[in-house]
């Protein structure tokens, strides 16, 4: 069983969350390349408690995901997503 077999977001959950994610595929830069895998990568870190350097490559370069997570956190992306789901 590989990483891709252990994704946690259902399609329904992703459909509700997708419009709230900072960075869209139509925006320039690397912020919107694959939003769902970015979120799955963050969830993998939270679920496993692993350091960022251990993030499987299936989620992207660990440092890119970490930097995007840091920017996202500073902009309130985590709070906005939590509040919209409550």
N, C-alpha and C positions, 0 to 999 in steps of 0.2 A: 504494500500500500504506500503510495507516494504522497507528496505534499498536496498535489492537486485533488487527491481523493479525500482530503481532510478540510476542505474549505467550509466555512461556517455560515456565511450569509446565504439565506435562501433567495431565490429570484424575487419573491414578493418583498422581502426586507430590502433588497438592493434597489428595487424600483421606487420605494418610498424614500430611500436615503440618497440616491444618485443626484437629484436636483440640488441637494444641499452641500455637495462636495465642492470645495474650492478647486478650480482648475477644470476646464472642459477640453475634450479632444480637439475642438475647433480653435482653441487658443494656442498661440505660439509658445514655444518653450517646452520643457519636459514635465510641466506640472499636470497636464491633463492626459498624458499618454495612455494610461490604463488605470482609471480611478478605482475600479473594483478590486484589482490586484493590490493597489496601494492600501486600501482599507483592509483587505484580507491579510496583508503583511503586518499591519498594525495589530490586528486581532491575534495573529499568530504570536507576536511578541508578548502581548498581554496574557494570552492563554498559557504559553510555555514558560514565561519568566526568563527567557533566554536573553543574552546580550544582543544588541543590534548586529554585531559582527557575525552572529550565527544565523541570521535571517537567510533562509534558502533562496537561491538565485531565481527560483520560479516567481518570486515577488518583485524582482528587480535588484539592482545594486543596493546593498544594505545602506551605504552611506547616502545615496540619493533618497531612499525611502526615509531614512532618519532625518535628513535635512528638510524634506517636505513635511514630515510629521511635526518637526519643530516649528516651521513657519505656520503650519495649519493650526497648531496649538496656540501660538501667539496671537493669531487672528481670531481666535474664539471658535474655530471650526468644531471642536469637540463639544463645547457647550451648546452651540446651535443645533447640532445633531441630536444631542441628548434631550434638549427641551422640546424639539419637534416630535419626539417619539413618546413623550410623557403625556 
